[in-house]
Amino acid sequence: MNLKDIRTNYSRETLSEKSLREPFPLFEQWMEEAFESKVNEPTAMMLSTVSEAQKPSSRIVLLKLFTRMGFHFFTNYNSRKGKEIEANSHVALLFFWPELEREVRIEGVACYSSPEISDQYFSERPYESQISAIVSQQSQPIENREVLEELWKNKELSSKGTKLERPAEWGGYFVQPEKIEFWQGRPNRLHDRILFVRSEEGWVVSRLAP
């Protein structure tokens, strides 16, 4: 398989920094366009964390809420990502929408979402997903899949007709961005890269060489 000869010439859109003052209106516009274009999993984002040993790890999580303050995702606080965030709260997020030839890179600090936000989102999840969040000791070794399915079935039987409460070890993280970079593919590898950096006075906007 000859990978070095694979090429894609990007030419769908352009991106200018001239009228941009802050990143969130552009992010919202791009997210809406990703949905309108039926991008596969438009809310999927790569979350990168760093362990106490300074070793990075990445995985895909889903964006469930964003405001002009930042981005929320939900998981088990005792998972590998949760433990790494506890050790080092600096994280990176990456959205890649190849159908639109676009990428958004975010660097920031993660902290717990408020209990109210976590409770609200948990209550809106499908009942079956609530059970999964309760029974799964995320990132911990298990003997086999049958053990996990048995735990799930037992919880389903014991909780029928009752409202499930969010477990204390499960909830949201809020990522407050320090940097947000928008990447738009352009012909001949002369891509548009617009960087927003948070300062005490607001956002500083600059163009980066591709």
ROVEX-522918 format. One line per 5 residues: number of its first residue (from 0); their letters; for each residue z, y, x of C-alpha. Coordinates in nm, 2 decimals. Layout:
% residues N
NUM> A> Z,Y,X | ...
***
This chain:
% residues 210
0> MNLKD> 0.00,0.00,0.00 | -0.12,0.32,0.17 | 0.13,0.59,0.05 | 0.02,0.86,0.30 | -0.31,0.91,0.12
5> IRTNY> -0.16,0.97,-0.23 | -0.21,1.33,-0.33 | -0.16,1.54,-0.64 | -0.30,1.89,-0.66 | -0.08,2.10,-0.89
10> SRETL> -0.24,2.36,-1.10 | -0.08,2.39,-1.44 | 0.12,2.71,-1.43 | 0.24,3.00,-1.21 | 0.58,3.15,-1.15
15> SEKSL> 0.66,3.51,-1.05 | 0.99,3.66,-0.96 | 0.89,4.01,-1.07 | 1.03,4.01,-1.42 | 1.32,3.77,-1.35
20> REPFP> 1.68,3.90,-1.34 | 1.89,3.60,-1.41 | 1.82,3.22,-1.43 | 1.94,3.10,-1.76 | 1.67,3.24,-1.99
25> LFEQW> 1.41,3.08,-1.77 | 1.60,2.75,-1.76 | 1.62,2.75,-2.14 | 1.25,2.83,-2.17 | 1.16,2.55,-1.93
30> MEEAF> 1.39,2.31,-2.12 | 1.23,2.40,-2.45 | 0.88,2.35,-2.30 | 0.99,2.01,-2.16 | 1.08,1.90,-2.51
35> ESKVN> 0.77,2.05,-2.67 | 0.56,1.87,-2.41 | 0.74,1.54,-2.48 | 0.85,1.50,-2.13 | 1.02,1.16,-2.08
40> EPTAM> 1.40,1.22,-2.07 | 1.39,1.60,-2.04 | 1.77,1.63,-2.01 | 1.79,1.37,-1.73 | 1.92,1.52,-1.41
45> MLSTV> 2.01,1.38,-1.07 | 2.38,1.45,-0.98 | 2.46,1.44,-0.61 | 2.82,1.42,-0.49 | 2.98,1.38,-0.15
50> SEAQK> 3.27,1.14,-0.07 | 3.58,1.21,0.14 | 3.39,1.04,0.43 | 3.11,1.30,0.39 | 2.87,1.04,0.26
55> PSSRI> 2.63,1.16,-0.02 | 2.55,0.96,-0.33 | 2.32,1.04,-0.63 | 2.27,0.91,-0.98 | 2.10,1.02,-1.30
60> VLLKL> 2.32,1.17,-1.57 | 2.22,1.35,-1.89 | 2.27,1.72,-1.96 | 2.45,1.76,-2.29 | 2.54,2.13,-2.30
65> FTRMG> 2.45,2.44,-2.11 | 2.54,2.81,-2.15 | 2.50,3.12,-1.93 | 2.81,3.00,-1.75 | 2.68,2.65,-1.65
70> FHFFT> 2.60,2.29,-1.73 | 2.80,2.01,-1.89 | 2.77,1.63,-1.85 | 3.01,1.35,-1.96 | 3.14,1.04,-1.78
75> NYNSR> 3.44,0.84,-1.68 | 3.67,1.05,-1.45 | 3.76,0.73,-1.26 | 3.40,0.65,-1.18 | 3.27,0.69,-0.83
80> KGKEI> 3.12,1.02,-0.91 | 3.45,1.13,-1.07 | 3.65,1.03,-0.76 | 3.40,1.21,-0.53 | 3.41,1.53,-0.74
85> EANSH> 3.79,1.51,-0.72 | 3.77,1.49,-0.34 | 3.49,1.75,-0.31 | 3.40,1.96,-0.61 | 3.07,2.09,-0.46
90> VALLF> 2.78,1.91,-0.63 | 2.40,1.94,-0.67 | 2.19,1.89,-0.98 | 1.82,1.82,-0.99 | 1.58,1.83,-1.29
95> FWPEL> 1.22,1.70,-1.23 | 0.96,1.73,-1.50 | 0.64,1.59,-1.34 | 0.44,1.63,-1.65 | 0.49,2.01,-1.62
100> EREVR> 0.48,2.01,-1.24 | 0.83,2.16,-1.24 | 1.16,2.11,-1.07 | 1.50,2.29,-1.10 | 1.76,2.26,-0.82
105> IEGVA> 2.12,2.36,-0.89 | 2.41,2.39,-0.64 | 2.76,2.46,-0.77 | 3.12,2.36,-0.83 | 3.23,2.10,-1.08
110> CYSSP> 3.55,2.11,-1.28 | 3.67,1.94,-1.60 | 3.52,2.06,-1.93 | 3.79,2.18,-2.17 | 3.96,1.90,-2.38
115> EISDQ> 3.81,2.06,-2.69 | 3.46,2.03,-2.56 | 3.52,1.67,-2.45 | 3.68,1.58,-2.78 | 3.39,1.73,-2.98
120> YFSER> 3.12,1.56,-2.78 | 3.30,1.22,-2.79 | 3.34,1.25,-3.17 | 2.96,1.31,-3.20 | 2.86,1.00,-3.00
125> PYESQ> 2.75,0.68,-3.18 | 3.04,0.46,-3.27 | 2.90,0.19,-3.04 | 2.89,0.43,-2.75 | 3.25,0.53,-2.81
130> ISAIV> 3.35,0.17,-2.78 | 3.16,0.14,-2.46 | 3.33,0.44,-2.31 | 3.67,0.29,-2.40 | 3.62,-0.06,-2.27
135> SQQSQ> 3.42,0.01,-1.95 | 3.61,0.07,-1.63 | 3.31,0.24,-1.49 | 3.22,0.17,-1.12 | 3.48,-0.11,-1.09
140> PIENR> 3.37,-0.47,-1.01 | 3.36,-0.71,-1.31 | 3.32,-1.09,-1.30 | 3.01,-1.10,-1.51 | 2.84,-0.94,-1.81
145> EVLEE> 3.00,-1.19,-2.05 | 3.34,-1.04,-1.97 | 3.22,-0.69,-2.06 | 3.06,-0.80,-2.38 | 3.37,-0.98,-2.48
150> LWKNK> 3.58,-0.67,-2.43 | 3.33,-0.47,-2.64 | 3.33,-0.73,-2.92 | 3.71,-0.74,-2.93 | 3.74,-0.37,-2.95
155> ELSSK> 3.48,-0.35,-3.22 | 3.67,-0.60,-3.43 | 4.01,-0.44,-3.37 | 3.89,-0.09,-3.45 | 3.68,-0.14,-3.76
160> GTKLE> 3.73,0.13,-4.01 | 3.93,0.35,-3.78 | 3.86,0.67,-3.59 | 3.83,0.62,-3.22 | 4.01,0.86,-2.99
165> RPAEW> 3.86,0.98,-2.66 | 4.03,0.80,-2.37 | 4.21,1.02,-2.13 | 3.99,0.90,-1.84 | 3.67,0.99,-2.01
170> GGYFV> 3.53,1.34,-2.07 | 3.31,1.63,-1.95 | 3.24,1.81,-1.63 | 3.13,2.17,-1.61 | 2.91,2.27,-1.32
175> QPEKI> 2.92,2.65,-1.25 | 2.61,2.72,-1.05 | 2.61,2.92,-0.72 | 2.24,2.87,-0.66 | 1.95,2.78,-0.89
180> EFWQG> 1.60,2.73,-0.76 | 1.29,2.70,-0.98 | 0.99,2.51,-0.84 | 0.65,2.53,-0.99 | 0.37,2.32,-0.84
185> RPNRL> 0.06,2.52,-0.73 | -0.27,2.43,-0.57 | -0.30,2.35,-0.20 | 0.08,2.30,-0.16 | 0.14,2.68,-0.19
190> HDRIL> 0.41,2.61,-0.45 | 0.61,2.88,-0.63 | 0.98,2.87,-0.54 | 1.21,3.13,-0.69 | 1.58,3.12,-0.59
195> FVRSE> 1.87,3.28,-0.77 | 2.20,3.32,-0.58 | 2.52,3.43,-0.75 | 2.69,3.73,-0.61 | 2.98,3.95,-0.72
200> EGWVV> 2.73,4.20,-0.86 | 2.52,3.94,-1.04 | 2.22,3.73,-0.94 | 2.01,3.79,-0.63 | 1.65,3.68,-0.67
205> SRLAP> 1.42,3.59,-0.39 | 1.10,3.40,-0.33 | 1.10,3.11,-0.08 | 0.81,2.98,0.12 | 0.69,2.64,0.00
***
